[in-house]
Amino acid sequence: MLKTWKKMKVSEFATVVTGGTPKTSQSEYWSGDIQWMSSGEVNEGRVYSTKKRITRLGLENSNAQILPVDSVMIALAGQGKTRGMTAILKTETTCNQSLAAILPSPSFDSEYLYLSLSSRYKEIRAMSGSEGRSGLNLKMIKSIEVVLPDLGTQKKIVTKIKALENAISLTDQLLTQTELLKKGFISQLLARKSKLFTHNPYDTKWRAVQLGDILEYEQPTKYIVDGTNYHSSNQLPVLTAGKTFVLGYTDEKEGVFEEGLPVIIFDDFTTDMKYVDFPFKIKSSAMKILKGKQKGNNIKLIYELMKGLSFSPANHKRHWISEYQNLFIELPDPDEQERIAEIIDQFDKQALVNKRLKDKQIELKRGLTKELLGGRIRV
């Protein structure tokens, strides 16, 4: 830390308050024009609006109070990862009693404080103890020590970090745009059912096929990972069909799925799926490994078409054998499948380039934020 910087407790430079919840049994207290923030909304980071509203009567008959723009919010309690998370208000709002609000002041930059506290999530969360059963409280929040340079330096630090945030946002937009272009390409192709590379675009026949006729499944039992001692230095990914996809990396050598790639891993309960073209192990027995039955059919194209199917999974039920394999998709001839898959692959390669760029930007922001807020580099 630079010598000119100070380390101060939050209570030494700011006012900390909490909110309240009007009685939910009183309908006249709710659905008014005054915003009311719940603890889960700290996940927004910068809060521009809230889901719920209260009335003036609800405000007057509860501990809720109107908080000004640039108040820094910390979740005192909440489900999952919520406790200890930080947000900053970009709108006036009230809040519930599970949130602490550090009110803005001319003596510090609220954006600087927000960036500082949000970078210390694990530390703040741990203040309530390893189990965290009692949650955080105002006394704990007031006791948090913050490194504070002069106001001008605070603003310069915020400008640098925001520039990186803007770069990450632009990369996110590129990722979204690439995915939309891919979806548009597939939708247009299915609507026309035409050939891509021919003078006569309608000289091919798309045929309806049942998934069970073109895909066979293998149970994942022998590919399930034995332990969960994952480490980034290991080489073999452990997969799930859900949003996370790669749960971690294992050093296990036995029971690796590597022959017959590419495949589709399919969660039999949720019907989530992922296309996989590299060796892997699996975490759960709830998945099926789907492989092509017939030569000539392109697994990647089948996967993309399956993602476009309309299907609502039932609660706690396996679906592949009973229902999903009976669904139909339409496929062109094998040569056309390959050509379509090549174009889809170009979209995916571009998305991968953007994803890697975003990961690097996030890592750069994390490192620079730590250095800047710690006073280890000058601005």
C-alpha positions, 0 to 999 in steps of 0.5 A, a space after each residue: 500500500 502506498 504511504 499516502 493511502 489510508 486504511 479506514 473502517 467503513 464506520 469511520 467514513 460512511 453511514 450504514 443503515 438497513 431496511 425493512 419489509 412491510 407486512 405482506 398480509 397488508 395488500 395496501 402496502 404493496 404494488 405501489 410506486 416506491 421501489 423495494 429491493 430484496 437481498 437476491 437483487 445484489 446479483 445484478 451488480 449495478 441495480 437500475 430497477 427492482 422487481 417489487 414496489 411498495 406504497 407510501 403507506 407501506 413505507 410509513 408502516 415499516 422500517 424501510 427507508 428510501 436510499 439514494 443513488 450510489 448507495 453501496 449494498 451488501 447482502 447480510 443474508 440470502 440463499 446460495 452465494 448471495 450473502 456477502 455479495 455487493 451491489 451499487 444503486 443506480 436508482 432510488 429504492 428501499 430495501 429489506 432487512 437482509 441488506 446493509 446500505 452504505 450511504 454515499 458521501 462527498 468524502 469517498 467515491 461510491 463506485 470505488 467502494 463498490 469495486 473494493 468490496 465486491 472484490 473481497 466477497 469471500 473475505 466478507 462472507 467469511 466474517 459470519 463464520 465458516 458455517 455462516 448460519 447467523 449471517 452478517 450484521 451491521 456491526 460487521 459491515 461497519 468494521 470492514 477496513 477499506 484502503 482509501 487513497 485521495 478522492 482523485 485517485 479513487 476516481 482514476 482507479 474507477 475509470 481504469 477498471 470501468 474501461 476493462 468492464 466495458 471491453 468485457 461487455 463488448 466481447 459479451 455482445 459479440 458472443 451473443 451476436 454470434 449465437 443469434 447468427 447461428 440460430 438464424 442460419 439454422 432457422 432459415 435453413 429449416 424453413 426453406 429446407 434448401 441446399 446451400 451449394 447448388 444452382 437449384 436450391 430445391 433439388 434435395 429432400 429433407 426426410 423426417 427421422 426419429 431420434 431413436 432410429 439415428 442415435 443409440 445410447 450407452 450408459 455412462 457407468 464405466 466412465 463415471 469419475 471416482 473422486 472429486 479432487 479436481 485441479 486445473 493442472 490435470 488434463 482430463 475434463 469431467 463433464 455434465 450436460 448442464 450449463 456448467 459443462 466442465 465441472 473440473 479436471 481429473 488425473 484419473 486414467 481409467 474409464 475414459 470415453 475416447 472412442 467413437 467421438 464425437 457424441 452427445 451427452 444427454 441428461 435423462 432428467 432435464 434433457 440438457 445436452 452437450 456436443 463433445 468431440 474430446 476424451 472425457 469422464 462423467 460425473 453423473 449416472 443420470 446421463 446417456 451418451 448418444 452416438 450415431 447409428 448410421 454412417 453419413 449422419 452428422 452428429 453435430 448437425 443432429 445436436 443442433 437440431 435437437 436443441 431446437 426441439 420443443 420439449 418440456 421435461 416432467 419432474 424427476 423422470 427419465 425421458 430418453 427411452 420413454 419419450 425423447 427418442 420418439 421425437 422427429 427431426 428433419 435431415 438432408 442427404 449426408 453430403 449436405 449435412 456435412 456442408 451445413 455442419 461446416 458452416 455451423 462449425 465456423 460460428 462455433 469457432 468464432 464463439 470460442 475465440 470470443 469466449 477465450 478473449 473474454 476469459 483473458 479480459 476477466 483475468 486481466 481485470 481481476 489482477 489489475 483490480 487487485 493491484 489498483 485497489 491494493 495501492 501496489 501500482 500508481 495511477 
